Amino acid sequence: MLQSAALAFGDIFSPPFRGVLVKSLALMIALLIALWLLLQWLLAGWVAAPWPWLDTALAILTGIGLVIGLGFLVAPVTALFAGLFLDDIAEVVERTHYGGDPIGRPLPFARSIFTSLRFLGLVLIVNAVALPLVLVVGFGFLIFIGANAYLLGREYFELAALRHHDEATTRRMRAQNSATVFGAGLLIAGFLAVPLLNLLAPLFATALMVHLRRRVAMVERRA
């Protein structure tokens, strides 16, 4: 798994990735800025202080809160972009490292959108439950990381595997390698926890799972 992670990290900055990197970063940053502006507008419209100094203090505290909040929103945004860019990223990885193997089949557009929205919904629900625990429970951050690791590992592995296998085979492979997939999910969750670096999380996660899926398939063929 660590070898797959090292390959995935190197892939992010390789020349074949540059087009996808620029495109995904631009869209992700644009979406985060749009969310920031929307939240600022909502707070400005609904929160008003009677004194200018209090208004300024609220604006500063709101800005700090929004920065922290957007940090937690990176995981849902990553989930949204997973289905949109996964096939582009996966194909680059497969052609670069495994040119002798068959290239995976891109997911149909409608299914890709549905999968992205389902993934987004799951991440939002889990984070909505886990985030309050970060604030009120001493080990809440571990719960938050663990929940995201499970979801991100499961969904990214299945998205990468569905390019080569049917749904039943994909789920069997994930179940039989659940510890490895969860470990890869922890690496992705850790990647998301690093400011600025987390903007590259969709590329890292996809490349990691493409490498991991191939290693799992090779082990099964040898068995």
PyMOL commands that place a pseudoatom at each C-alpha (Angstrom):
pseudoatom trace, name=CA, resn=MET, resi=1, chain=A, elem=C, hetatm=0, pos=[0.000, 0.000, 0.000]
pseudoatom trace, name=CA, resn=LEU, resi=2, chain=A, elem=C, hetatm=0, pos=[2.802, 2.424, 0.843]
pseudoatom trace, name=CA, resn=GLN, resi=3, chain=A, elem=C, hetatm=0, pos=[4.415, 1.726, -2.523]
pseudoatom trace, name=CA, resn=SER, resi=4, chain=A, elem=C, hetatm=0, pos=[1.084, 2.511, -4.211]
pseudoatom trace, name=CA, resn=ALA, resi=5, chain=A, elem=C, hetatm=0, pos=[0.857, 5.746, -2.192]
pseudoatom trace, name=CA, resn=ALA, resi=6, chain=A, elem=C, hetatm=0, pos=[4.375, 6.768, -3.241]
pseudoatom trace, name=CA, resn=LEU, resi=7, chain=A, elem=C, hetatm=0, pos=[3.534, 6.096, -6.897]
pseudoatom trace, name=CA, resn=ALA, resi=8, chain=A, elem=C, hetatm=0, pos=[0.276, 8.068, -6.576]
pseudoatom trace, name=CA, resn=PHE, resi=9, chain=A, elem=C, hetatm=0, pos=[2.034, 11.067, -5.003]
pseudoatom trace, name=CA, resn=GLY, resi=10, chain=A, elem=C, hetatm=0, pos=[4.599, 11.074, -7.792]
pseudoatom trace, name=CA, resn=ASP, resi=11, chain=A, elem=C, hetatm=0, pos=[1.846, 10.832, -10.393]
pseudoatom trace, name=CA, resn=ILE, resi=12, chain=A, elem=C, hetatm=0, pos=[0.211, 14.077, -9.222]
pseudoatom trace, name=CA, resn=PHE, resi=13, chain=A, elem=C, hetatm=0, pos=[3.152, 16.193, -10.371]
pseudoatom trace, name=CA, resn=SER, resi=14, chain=A, elem=C, hetatm=0, pos=[4.094, 14.193, -13.466]
pseudoatom trace, name=CA, resn=PRO, resi=15, chain=A, elem=C, hetatm=0, pos=[3.713, 15.785, -16.939]
pseudoatom trace, name=CA, resn=PRO, resi=16, chain=A, elem=C, hetatm=0, pos=[0.759, 13.560, -18.035]
pseudoatom trace, name=CA, resn=PHE, resi=17, chain=A, elem=C, hetatm=0, pos=[-1.221, 14.784, -15.011]
pseudoatom trace, name=CA, resn=ARG, resi=18, chain=A, elem=C, hetatm=0, pos=[-0.798, 18.504, -15.630]
pseudoatom trace, name=CA, resn=GLY, resi=19, chain=A, elem=C, hetatm=0, pos=[-3.916, 19.011, -17.726]
pseudoatom trace, name=CA, resn=VAL, resi=20, chain=A, elem=C, hetatm=0, pos=[-6.161, 17.192, -15.250]
pseudoatom trace, name=CA, resn=LEU, resi=21, chain=A, elem=C, hetatm=0, pos=[-4.381, 18.869, -12.330]
pseudoatom trace, name=CA, resn=VAL, resi=22, chain=A, elem=C, hetatm=0, pos=[-5.031, 22.390, -13.635]
pseudoatom trace, name=CA, resn=LYS, resi=23, chain=A, elem=C, hetatm=0, pos=[-8.638, 21.605, -14.552]
pseudoatom trace, name=CA, resn=SER, resi=24, chain=A, elem=C, hetatm=0, pos=[-9.538, 19.961, -11.249]
pseudoatom trace, name=CA, resn=LEU, resi=25, chain=A, elem=C, hetatm=0, pos=[-7.758, 22.588, -9.130]
pseudoatom trace, name=CA, resn=ALA, resi=26, chain=A, elem=C, hetatm=0, pos=[-9.487, 25.433, -10.968]
pseudoatom trace, name=CA, resn=LEU, resi=27, chain=A, elem=C, hetatm=0, pos=[-12.946, 23.921, -10.499]
pseudoatom trace, name=CA, resn=MET, resi=28, chain=A, elem=C, hetatm=0, pos=[-12.357, 22.960, -6.877]
pseudoatom trace, name=CA, resn=ILE, resi=29, chain=A, elem=C, hetatm=0, pos=[-11.023, 26.400, -5.925]
pseudoatom trace, name=CA, resn=ALA, resi=30, chain=A, elem=C, hetatm=0, pos=[-13.907, 28.062, -7.791]
pseudoatom trace, name=CA, resn=LEU, resi=31, chain=A, elem=C, hetatm=0, pos=[-16.442, 25.951, -5.893]
pseudoatom trace, name=CA, resn=LEU, resi=32, chain=A, elem=C, hetatm=0, pos=[-14.831, 26.673, -2.517]
pseudoatom trace, name=CA, resn=ILE, resi=33, chain=A, elem=C, hetatm=0, pos=[-14.782, 30.416, -3.287]
pseudoatom trace, name=CA, resn=ALA, resi=34, chain=A, elem=C, hetatm=0, pos=[-18.446, 30.273, -4.323]
pseudoatom trace, name=CA, resn=LEU, resi=35, chain=A, elem=C, hetatm=0, pos=[-19.307, 28.535, -1.037]
pseudoatom trace, name=CA, resn=TRP, resi=36, chain=A, elem=C, hetatm=0, pos=[-17.314, 31.161, 0.877]
pseudoatom trace, name=CA, resn=LEU, resi=37, chain=A, elem=C, hetatm=0, pos=[-19.130, 34.043, -0.824]
pseudoatom trace, name=CA, resn=LEU, resi=38, chain=A, elem=C, hetatm=0, pos=[-22.515, 32.402, -0.307]
pseudoatom trace, name=CA, resn=LEU, resi=39, chain=A, elem=C, hetatm=0, pos=[-21.883, 31.889, 3.408]
pseudoatom trace, name=CA, resn=GLN, resi=40, chain=A, elem=C, hetatm=0, pos=[-20.583, 35.449, 3.764]
pseudoatom trace, name=CA, resn=TRP, resi=41, chain=A, elem=C, hetatm=0, pos=[-23.689, 36.792, 2.035]
pseudoatom trace, name=CA, resn=LEU, resi=42, chain=A, elem=C, hetatm=0, pos=[-26.014, 34.739, 4.239]
pseudoatom trace, name=CA, resn=LEU, resi=43, chain=A, elem=C, hetatm=0, pos=[-24.267, 35.843, 7.424]
pseudoatom trace, name=CA, resn=ALA, resi=44, chain=A, elem=C, hetatm=0, pos=[-24.176, 39.486, 6.335]
pseudoatom trace, name=CA, resn=GLY, resi=45, chain=A, elem=C, hetatm=0, pos=[-27.903, 39.383, 5.604]
pseudoatom trace, name=CA, resn=TRP, resi=46, chain=A, elem=C, hetatm=0, pos=[-28.982, 37.635, 8.797]
pseudoatom trace, name=CA, resn=VAL, resi=47, chain=A, elem=C, hetatm=0, pos=[-26.488, 38.819, 11.411]
pseudoatom trace, name=CA, resn=ALA, resi=48, chain=A, elem=C, hetatm=0, pos=[-26.407, 42.508, 12.317]
pseudoatom trace, name=CA, resn=ALA, resi=49, chain=A, elem=C, hetatm=0, pos=[-24.797, 44.131, 15.360]
pseudoatom trace, name=CA, resn=PRO, resi=50, chain=A, elem=C, hetatm=0, pos=[-25.931, 47.434, 16.915]
pseudoatom trace, name=CA, resn=TRP, resi=51, chain=A, elem=C, hetatm=0, pos=[-22.361, 48.754, 17.363]
pseudoatom trace, name=CA, resn=PRO, resi=52, chain=A, elem=C, hetatm=0, pos=[-19.668, 49.074, 14.670]
pseudoatom trace, name=CA, resn=TRP, resi=53, chain=A, elem=C, hetatm=0, pos=[-16.940, 47.539, 16.868]
pseudoatom trace, name=CA, resn=LEU, resi=54, chain=A, elem=C, hetatm=0, pos=[-19.114, 44.479, 17.524]
pseudoatom trace, name=CA, resn=ASP, resi=55, chain=A, elem=C, hetatm=0, pos=[-19.892, 44.210, 13.844]
pseudoatom trace, name=CA, resn=THR, resi=56, chain=A, elem=C, hetatm=0, pos=[-16.164, 44.206, 13.077]
pseudoatom trace, name=CA, resn=ALA, resi=57, chain=A, elem=C, hetatm=0, pos=[-15.463, 41.594, 15.752]
pseudoatom trace, name=CA, resn=LEU, resi=58, chain=A, elem=C, hetatm=0, pos=[-18.247, 39.386, 14.392]
pseudoatom trace, name=CA, resn=ALA, resi=59, chain=A, elem=C, hetatm=0, pos=[-16.854, 39.764, 10.869]
pseudoatom trace, name=CA, resn=ILE, resi=60, chain=A, elem=C, hetatm=0, pos=[-13.398, 38.630, 12.054]
pseudoatom trace, name=CA, resn=LEU, resi=61, chain=A, elem=C, hetatm=0, pos=[-14.801, 35.681, 14.009]
pseudoatom trace, name=CA, resn=THR, resi=62, chain=A, elem=C, hetatm=0, pos=[-17.018, 34.757, 11.086]
pseudoatom trace, name=CA, resn=GLY, resi=63, chain=A, elem=C, hetatm=0, pos=[-14.024, 34.794, 8.743]
pseudoatom trace, name=CA, resn=ILE, resi=64, chain=A, elem=C, hetatm=0, pos=[-12.071, 32.495, 11.063]
pseudoatom trace, name=CA, resn=GLY, resi=65, chain=A, elem=C, hetatm=0, pos=[-15.068, 30.196, 11.393]
pseudoatom trace, name=CA, resn=LEU, resi=66, chain=A, elem=C, hetatm=0, pos=[-15.532, 30.068, 7.646]
pseudoatom trace, name=CA, resn=VAL, resi=67, chain=A, elem=C, hetatm=0, pos=[-11.875, 29.144, 7.109]
pseudoatom trace, name=CA, resn=ILE, resi=68, chain=A, elem=C, hetatm=0, pos=[-12.254, 26.258, 9.570]
pseudoatom trace, name=CA, resn=GLY, resi=69, chain=A, elem=C, hetatm=0, pos=[-15.610, 25.272, 8.066]
pseudoatom trace, name=CA, resn=LEU, resi=70, chain=A, elem=C, hetatm=0, pos=[-14.263, 25.246, 4.521]
pseudoatom trace, name=CA, resn=GLY, resi=71, chain=A, elem=C, hetatm=0, pos=[-11.452, 22.983, 5.716]
pseudoatom trace, name=CA, resn=PHE, resi=72, chain=A, elem=C, hetatm=0, pos=[-14.072, 20.416, 6.680]
pseudoatom trace, name=CA, resn=LEU, resi=73, chain=A, elem=C, hetatm=0, pos=[-15.925, 20.993, 3.390]
pseudoatom trace, name=CA, resn=VAL, resi=74, chain=A, elem=C, hetatm=0, pos=[-12.934, 19.808, 1.368]
pseudoatom trace, name=CA, resn=ALA, resi=75, chain=A, elem=C, hetatm=0, pos=[-13.954, 16.162, 1.937]
pseudoatom trace, name=CA, resn=PRO, resi=76, chain=A, elem=C, hetatm=0, pos=[-17.468, 16.631, 0.466]
pseudoatom trace, name=CA, resn=VAL, resi=77, chain=A, elem=C, hetatm=0, pos=[-16.054, 18.666, -2.421]
pseudoatom trace, name=CA, resn=THR, resi=78, chain=A, elem=C, hetatm=0, pos=[-13.545, 15.883, -3.031]
pseudoatom trace, name=CA, resn=ALA, resi=79, chain=A, elem=C, hetatm=0, pos=[-16.445, 13.427, -3.126]
pseudoatom trace, name=CA, resn=LEU, resi=80, chain=A, elem=C, hetatm=0, pos=[-18.220, 15.544, -5.722]
pseudoatom trace, name=CA, resn=PHE, resi=81, chain=A, elem=C, hetatm=0, pos=[-15.202, 15.727, -8.005]
pseudoatom trace, name=CA, resn=ALA, resi=82, chain=A, elem=C, hetatm=0, pos=[-14.394, 12.024, -7.659]
pseudoatom trace, name=CA, resn=GLY, resi=83, chain=A, elem=C, hetatm=0, pos=[-16.877, 10.910, -10.293]
pseudoatom trace, name=CA, resn=LEU, resi=84, chain=A, elem=C, hetatm=0, pos=[-16.210, 13.876, -12.575]
pseudoatom trace, name=CA, resn=PHE, resi=85, chain=A, elem=C, hetatm=0, pos=[-12.458, 13.387, -12.942]
pseudoatom trace, name=CA, resn=LEU, resi=86, chain=A, elem=C, hetatm=0, pos=[-11.873, 9.784, -11.954]
pseudoatom trace, name=CA, resn=ASP, resi=87, chain=A, elem=C, hetatm=0, pos=[-11.884, 8.331, -15.471]
pseudoatom trace, name=CA, resn=ASP, resi=88, chain=A, elem=C, hetatm=0, pos=[-9.483, 10.980, -16.795]
pseudoatom trace, name=CA, resn=ILE, resi=89, chain=A, elem=C, hetatm=0, pos=[-7.068, 10.445, -13.916]
pseudoatom trace, name=CA, resn=ALA, resi=90, chain=A, elem=C, hetatm=0, pos=[-7.375, 6.657, -13.925]
pseudoatom trace, name=CA, resn=GLU, resi=91, chain=A, elem=C, hetatm=0, pos=[-6.686, 6.442, -17.660]
pseudoatom trace, name=CA, resn=VAL, resi=92, chain=A, elem=C, hetatm=0, pos=[-3.533, 8.547, -17.306]
pseudoatom trace, name=CA, resn=VAL, resi=93, chain=A, elem=C, hetatm=0, pos=[-2.271, 6.282, -14.499]
pseudoatom trace, name=CA, resn=GLU, resi=94, chain=A, elem=C, hetatm=0, pos=[-3.086, 3.092, -16.385]
pseudoatom trace, name=CA, resn=ARG, resi=95, chain=A, elem=C, hetatm=0, pos=[-1.458, 4.240, -19.629]
pseudoatom trace, name=CA, resn=THR, resi=96, chain=A, elem=C, hetatm=0, pos=[1.619, 5.572, -17.820]
pseudoatom trace, name=CA, resn=HIS, resi=97, chain=A, elem=C, hetatm=0, pos=[2.314, 2.602, -15.532]
pseudoatom trace, name=CA, resn=TYR, resi=98, chain=A, elem=C, hetatm=0, pos=[0.423, -0.342, -17.007]
pseudoatom trace, name=CA, resn=GLY, resi=99, chain=A, elem=C, hetatm=0, pos=[0.488, 0.164, -20.745]
pseudoatom trace, name=CA, resn=GLY, resi=100, chain=A, elem=C, hetatm=0, pos=[0.618, -3.590, -21.358]
pseudoatom trace, name=CA, resn=ASP, resi=101, chain=A, elem=C, hetatm=0, pos=[-2.665, -4.169, -19.522]
pseudoatom trace, name=CA, resn=PRO, resi=102, chain=A, elem=C, hetatm=0, pos=[-6.170, -3.431, -20.832]
pseudoatom trace, name=CA, resn=ILE, resi=103, chain=A, elem=C, hetatm=0, pos=[-7.333, 0.127, -20.150]
pseudoatom trace, name=CA, resn=GLY, resi=104, chain=A, elem=C, hetatm=0, pos=[-10.415, 0.336, -17.945]
pseudoatom trace, name=CA, resn=ARG, resi=105, chain=A, elem=C, hetatm=0, pos=[-13.862, 1.218, -19.273]
pseudoatom trace, name=CA, resn=PRO, resi=106, chain=A, elem=C, hetatm=0, pos=[-15.061, 4.741, -18.398]
pseudoatom trace, name=CA, resn=LEU, resi=107, chain=A, elem=C, hetatm=0, pos=[-18.240, 4.800, -16.343]
pseudoatom trace, name=CA, resn=PRO, resi=108, chain=A, elem=C, hetatm=0, pos=[-21.333, 5.989, -18.287]
pseudoatom trace, name=CA, resn=PHE, resi=109, chain=A, elem=C, hetatm=0, pos=[-21.896, 9.721, -17.758]
pseudoatom trace, name=CA, resn=ALA, resi=110, chain=A, elem=C, hetatm=0, pos=[-25.278, 9.316, -16.023]
pseudoatom trace, name=CA, resn=ARG, resi=111, chain=A, elem=C, hetatm=0, pos=[-23.888, 6.675, -13.675]
pseudoatom trace, name=CA, resn=SER, resi=112, chain=A, elem=C, hetatm=0, pos=[-20.820, 8.796, -12.987]
pseudoatom trace, name=CA, resn=ILE, resi=113, chain=A, elem=C, hetatm=0, pos=[-23.009, 11.747, -11.945]
pseudoatom trace, name=CA, resn=PHE, resi=114, chain=A, elem=C, hetatm=0, pos=[-25.266, 9.517, -9.830]
pseudoatom trace, name=CA, resn=THR, resi=115, chain=A, elem=C, hetatm=0, pos=[-22.249, 7.946, -8.133]
pseudoatom trace, name=CA, resn=SER, resi=116, chain=A, elem=C, hetatm=0, pos=[-20.738, 11.377, -7.416]
pseudoatom trace, name=CA, resn=LEU, resi=117, chain=A, elem=C, hetatm=0, pos=[-23.991, 12.661, -5.899]
pseudoatom trace, name=CA, resn=ARG, resi=118, chain=A, elem=C, hetatm=0, pos=[-24.439, 9.504, -3.814]
pseudoatom trace, name=CA, resn=PHE, resi=119, chain=A, elem=C, hetatm=0, pos=[-20.850, 9.774, -2.617]
pseudoatom trace, name=CA, resn=LEU, resi=120, chain=A, elem=C, hetatm=0, pos=[-21.389, 13.471, -1.797]
pseudoatom trace, name=CA, resn=GLY, resi=121, chain=A, elem=C, hetatm=0, pos=[-24.554, 12.696, 0.150]
pseudoatom trace, name=CA, resn=LEU, resi=122, chain=A, elem=C, hetatm=0, pos=[-22.855, 9.977, 2.208]
pseudoatom trace, name=CA, resn=VAL, resi=123, chain=A, elem=C, hetatm=0, pos=[-19.886, 12.208, 3.037]
pseudoatom trace, name=CA, resn=LEU, resi=124, chain=A, elem=C, hetatm=0, pos=[-22.173, 15.109, 4.026]
pseudoatom trace, name=CA, resn=ILE, resi=125, chain=A, elem=C, hetatm=0, pos=[-24.275, 12.897, 6.308]
pseudoatom trace, name=CA, resn=VAL, resi=126, chain=A, elem=C, hetatm=0, pos=[-21.274, 11.263, 7.972]
pseudoatom trace, name=CA, resn=ASN, resi=127, chain=A, elem=C, hetatm=0, pos=[-19.496, 14.596, 8.438]
pseudoatom trace, name=CA, resn=ALA, resi=128, chain=A, elem=C, hetatm=0, pos=[-22.652, 16.228, 9.799]
pseudoatom trace, name=CA, resn=VAL, resi=129, chain=A, elem=C, hetatm=0, pos=[-22.751, 13.507, 12.476]
pseudoatom trace, name=CA, resn=ALA, resi=130, chain=A, elem=C, hetatm=0, pos=[-18.999, 13.344, 13.123]
pseudoatom trace, name=CA, resn=LEU, resi=131, chain=A, elem=C, hetatm=0, pos=[-18.184, 17.076, 13.117]
pseudoatom trace, name=CA, resn=PRO, resi=132, chain=A, elem=C, hetatm=0, pos=[-20.052, 17.895, 16.363]
pseudoatom trace, name=CA, resn=LEU, resi=133, chain=A, elem=C, hetatm=0, pos=[-18.131, 15.069, 18.040]
pseudoatom trace, name=CA, resn=VAL, resi=134, chain=A, elem=C, hetatm=0, pos=[-14.883, 16.874, 17.185]
pseudoatom trace, name=CA, resn=LEU, resi=135, chain=A, elem=C, hetatm=0, pos=[-16.104, 19.808, 19.258]
pseudoatom trace, name=CA, resn=VAL, resi=136, chain=A, elem=C, hetatm=0, pos=[-17.656, 18.002, 22.241]
pseudoatom trace, name=CA, resn=VAL, resi=137, chain=A, elem=C, hetatm=0, pos=[-15.824, 14.668, 22.538]
pseudoatom trace, name=CA, resn=GLY, resi=138, chain=A, elem=C, hetatm=0, pos=[-12.136, 14.340, 23.325]
pseudoatom trace, name=CA, resn=PHE, resi=139, chain=A, elem=C, hetatm=0, pos=[-11.516, 11.665, 20.697]
pseudoatom trace, name=CA, resn=GLY, resi=140, chain=A, elem=C, hetatm=0, pos=[-14.010, 13.168, 18.222]
pseudoatom trace, name=CA, resn=PHE, resi=141, chain=A, elem=C, hetatm=0, pos=[-11.259, 13.997, 15.727]
pseudoatom trace, name=CA, resn=LEU, resi=142, chain=A, elem=C, hetatm=0, pos=[-10.346, 10.302, 15.534]
pseudoatom trace, name=CA, resn=ILE, resi=143, chain=A, elem=C, hetatm=0, pos=[-13.987, 9.468, 14.849]
pseudoatom trace, name=CA, resn=PHE, resi=144, chain=A, elem=C, hetatm=0, pos=[-14.063, 12.146, 12.157]
pseudoatom trace, name=CA, resn=ILE, resi=145, chain=A, elem=C, hetatm=0, pos=[-10.894, 10.829, 10.479]
pseudoatom trace, name=CA, resn=GLY, resi=146, chain=A, elem=C, hetatm=0, pos=[-12.003, 7.192, 10.803]
pseudoatom trace, name=CA, resn=ALA, resi=147, chain=A, elem=C, hetatm=0, pos=[-15.426, 7.861, 9.280]
pseudoatom trace, name=CA, resn=ASN, resi=148, chain=A, elem=C, hetatm=0, pos=[-13.915, 9.727, 6.338]
pseudoatom trace, name=CA, resn=ALA, resi=149, chain=A, elem=C, hetatm=0, pos=[-11.240, 7.056, 5.891]
pseudoatom trace, name=CA, resn=TYR, resi=150, chain=A, elem=C, hetatm=0, pos=[-13.879, 4.344, 5.618]
pseudoatom trace, name=CA, resn=LEU, resi=151, chain=A, elem=C, hetatm=0, pos=[-16.049, 6.279, 3.164]
pseudoatom trace, name=CA, resn=LEU, resi=152, chain=A, elem=C, hetatm=0, pos=[-13.233, 7.630, 1.007]
pseudoatom trace, name=CA, resn=GLY, resi=153, chain=A, elem=C, hetatm=0, pos=[-11.436, 4.279, 0.887]
pseudoatom trace, name=CA, resn=ARG, resi=154, chain=A, elem=C, hetatm=0, pos=[-14.587, 2.364, 0.003]
pseudoatom trace, name=CA, resn=GLU, resi=155, chain=A, elem=C, hetatm=0, pos=[-15.909, 4.740, -2.631]
pseudoatom trace, name=CA, resn=TYR, resi=156, chain=A, elem=C, hetatm=0, pos=[-12.613, 5.474, -4.384]
pseudoatom trace, name=CA, resn=PHE, resi=157, chain=A, elem=C, hetatm=0, pos=[-11.685, 1.804, -4.513]
pseudoatom trace, name=CA, resn=GLU, resi=158, chain=A, elem=C, hetatm=0, pos=[-15.061, 0.860, -5.971]
pseudoatom trace, name=CA, resn=LEU, resi=159, chain=A, elem=C, hetatm=0, pos=[-14.916, 3.664, -8.541]
pseudoatom trace, name=CA, resn=ALA, resi=160, chain=A, elem=C, hetatm=0, pos=[-11.461, 2.517, -9.677]
pseudoatom trace, name=CA, resn=ALA, resi=161, chain=A, elem=C, hetatm=0, pos=[-12.429, -1.173, -9.693]
pseudoatom trace, name=CA, resn=LEU, resi=162, chain=A, elem=C, hetatm=0, pos=[-15.684, -0.673, -11.610]
pseudoatom trace, name=CA, resn=ARG, resi=163, chain=A, elem=C, hetatm=0, pos=[-13.605, 0.339, -14.617]
pseudoatom trace, name=CA, resn=HIS, resi=164, chain=A, elem=C, hetatm=0, pos=[-12.437, -3.296, -14.848]
pseudoatom trace, name=CA, resn=HIS, resi=165, chain=A, elem=C, hetatm=0, pos=[-14.951, -5.454, -12.957]
pseudoatom trace, name=CA, resn=ASP, resi=166, chain=A, elem=C, hetatm=0, pos=[-18.682, -5.823, -12.469]
pseudoatom trace, name=CA, resn=GLU, resi=167, chain=A, elem=C, hetatm=0, pos=[-20.358, -4.649, -9.264]
pseudoatom trace, name=CA, resn=ALA, resi=168, chain=A, elem=C, hetatm=0, pos=[-20.416, -8.057, -7.559]
pseudoatom trace, name=CA, resn=THR, resi=169, chain=A, elem=C, hetatm=0, pos=[-16.701, -8.630, -8.190]
pseudoatom trace, name=CA, resn=THR, resi=170, chain=A, elem=C, hetatm=0, pos=[-15.845, -5.093, -7.105]
pseudoatom trace, name=CA, resn=ARG, resi=171, chain=A, elem=C, hetatm=0, pos=[-17.657, -5.441, -3.792]
pseudoatom trace, name=CA, resn=ARG, resi=172, chain=A, elem=C, hetatm=0, pos=[-16.137, -8.868, -3.167]
pseudoatom trace, name=CA, resn=MET, resi=173, chain=A, elem=C, hetatm=0, pos=[-12.644, -7.510, -3.799]
pseudoatom trace, name=CA, resn=ARG, resi=174, chain=A, elem=C, hetatm=0, pos=[-13.276, -4.606, -1.427]
pseudoatom trace, name=CA, resn=ALA, resi=175, chain=A, elem=C, hetatm=0, pos=[-14.695, -6.877, 1.287]
pseudoatom trace, name=CA, resn=GLN, resi=176, chain=A, elem=C, hetatm=0, pos=[-11.808, -9.352, 1.049]
pseudoatom trace, name=CA, resn=ASN, resi=177, chain=A, elem=C, hetatm=0, pos=[-9.270, -6.517, 1.253]
pseudoatom trace, name=CA, resn=SER, resi=178, chain=A, elem=C, hetatm=0, pos=[-11.190, -4.296, 3.674]
pseudoatom trace, name=CA, resn=ALA, resi=179, chain=A, elem=C, hetatm=0, pos=[-8.210, -3.630, 5.968]
pseudoatom trace, name=CA, resn=THR, resi=180, chain=A, elem=C, hetatm=0, pos=[-6.004, -2.572, 3.047]
pseudoatom trace, name=CA, resn=VAL, resi=181, chain=A, elem=C, hetatm=0, pos=[-8.751, -0.392, 1.573]
pseudoatom trace, name=CA, resn=PHE, resi=182, chain=A, elem=C, hetatm=0, pos=[-9.366, 1.222, 4.964]
pseudoatom trace, name=CA, resn=GLY, resi=183, chain=A, elem=C, hetatm=0, pos=[-5.631, 1.861, 5.358]
pseudoatom trace, name=CA, resn=ALA, resi=184, chain=A, elem=C, hetatm=0, pos=[-5.602, 3.553, 1.966]
pseudoatom trace, name=CA, resn=GLY, resi=185, chain=A, elem=C, hetatm=0, pos=[-8.629, 5.569, 3.105]
pseudoatom trace, name=CA, resn=LEU, resi=186, chain=A, elem=C, hetatm=0, pos=[-6.645, 6.720, 6.146]
pseudoatom trace, name=CA, resn=LEU, resi=187, chain=A, elem=C, hetatm=0, pos=[-3.884, 7.970, 3.841]
pseudoatom trace, name=CA, resn=ILE, resi=188, chain=A, elem=C, hetatm=0, pos=[-6.482, 9.904, 1.828]
pseudoatom trace, name=CA, resn=ALA, resi=189, chain=A, elem=C, hetatm=0, pos=[-8.056, 11.317, 5.002]
pseudoatom trace, name=CA, resn=GLY, resi=190, chain=A, elem=C, hetatm=0, pos=[-4.599, 12.354, 6.210]
pseudoatom trace, name=CA, resn=PHE, resi=191, chain=A, elem=C, hetatm=0, pos=[-3.982, 14.010, 2.847]
pseudoatom trace, name=CA, resn=LEU, resi=192, chain=A, elem=C, hetatm=0, pos=[-7.227, 15.951, 3.303]
pseudoatom trace, name=CA, resn=ALA, resi=193, chain=A, elem=C, hetatm=0, pos=[-6.108, 17.142, 6.748]
pseudoatom trace, name=CA, resn=VAL, resi=194, chain=A, elem=C, hetatm=0, pos=[-3.135, 19.086, 5.311]
pseudoatom trace, name=CA, resn=PRO, resi=195, chain=A, elem=C, hetatm=0, pos=[-4.118, 22.621, 4.181]
pseudoatom trace, name=CA, resn=LEU, resi=196, chain=A, elem=C, hetatm=0, pos=[-3.482, 23.396, 0.489]
pseudoatom trace, name=CA, resn=LEU, resi=197, chain=A, elem=C, hetatm=0, pos=[-2.253, 19.853, -0.100]
pseudoatom trace, name=CA, resn=ASN, resi=198, chain=A, elem=C, hetatm=0, pos=[-5.860, 18.737, 0.407]
pseudoatom trace, name=CA, resn=LEU, resi=199, chain=A, elem=C, hetatm=0, pos=[-6.794, 20.458, -2.861]
pseudoatom trace, name=CA, resn=LEU, resi=200, chain=A, elem=C, hetatm=0, pos=[-4.882, 17.678, -4.616]
pseudoatom trace, name=CA, resn=ALA, resi=201, chain=A, elem=C, hetatm=0, pos=[-6.759, 14.949, -2.742]
pseudoatom trace, name=CA, resn=PRO, resi=202, chain=A, elem=C, hetatm=0, pos=[-9.005, 13.807, -5.645]
pseudoatom trace, name=CA, resn=LEU, resi=203, chain=A, elem=C, hetatm=0, pos=[-5.956, 13.194, -7.850]
pseudoatom trace, name=CA, resn=PHE, resi=204, chain=A, elem=C, hetatm=0, pos=[-4.001, 11.433, -5.105]
pseudoatom trace, name=CA, resn=ALA, resi=205, chain=A, elem=C, hetatm=0, pos=[-6.968, 9.292, -4.032]
pseudoatom trace, name=CA, resn=THR, resi=206, chain=A, elem=C, hetatm=0, pos=[-7.798, 8.197, -7.566]
pseudoatom trace, name=CA, resn=ALA, resi=207, chain=A, elem=C, hetatm=0, pos=[-4.207, 7.385, -8.505]
pseudoatom trace, name=CA, resn=LEU, resi=208, chain=A, elem=C, hetatm=0, pos=[-3.720, 5.515, -5.216]
pseudoatom trace, name=CA, resn=MET, resi=209, chain=A, elem=C, hetatm=0, pos=[-6.784, 3.330, -5.762]
pseudoatom trace, name=CA, resn=VAL, resi=210, chain=A, elem=C, hetatm=0, pos=[-5.899, 2.599, -9.395]
pseudoatom trace, name=CA, resn=HIS, resi=211, chain=A, elem=C, hetatm=0, pos=[-2.521, 1.261, -8.234]
pseudoatom trace, name=CA, resn=LEU, resi=212, chain=A, elem=C, hetatm=0, pos=[-4.107, -0.596, -5.310]
pseudoatom trace, name=CA, resn=ARG, resi=213, chain=A, elem=C, hetatm=0, pos=[-6.843, -2.179, -7.450]
pseudoatom trace, name=CA, resn=ARG, resi=214, chain=A, elem=C, hetatm=0, pos=[-4.252, -3.558, -9.831]
pseudoatom trace, name=CA, resn=ARG, resi=215, chain=A, elem=C, hetatm=0, pos=[-2.162, -5.025, -6.995]
pseudoatom trace, name=CA, resn=VAL, resi=216, chain=A, elem=C, hetatm=0, pos=[-5.247, -6.693, -5.507]
pseudoatom trace, name=CA, resn=ALA, resi=217, chain=A, elem=C, hetatm=0, pos=[-6.194, -8.128, -8.913]
pseudoatom trace, name=CA, resn=MET, resi=218, chain=A, elem=C, hetatm=0, pos=[-2.647, -9.453, -9.447]
pseudoatom trace, name=CA, resn=VAL, resi=219, chain=A, elem=C, hetatm=0, pos=[-2.666, -11.198, -6.052]
pseudoatom trace, name=CA, resn=GLU, resi=220, chain=A, elem=C, hetatm=0, pos=[-6.013, -12.815, -6.889]
pseudoatom trace, name=CA, resn=ARG, resi=221, chain=A, elem=C, hetatm=0, pos=[-4.729, -14.055, -10.246]
pseudoatom trace, name=CA, resn=ARG, resi=222, chain=A, elem=C, hetatm=0, pos=[-1.719, -15.674, -8.576]
pseudoatom trace, name=CA, resn=ALA, resi=223, chain=A, elem=C, hetatm=0, pos=[-3.842, -17.372, -5.885]
for i in range(1, 223): cmd.bond("trace and resi %d" % i, "trace and resi %d" % (i + 1))
show_as sticks, trace
zoom trace
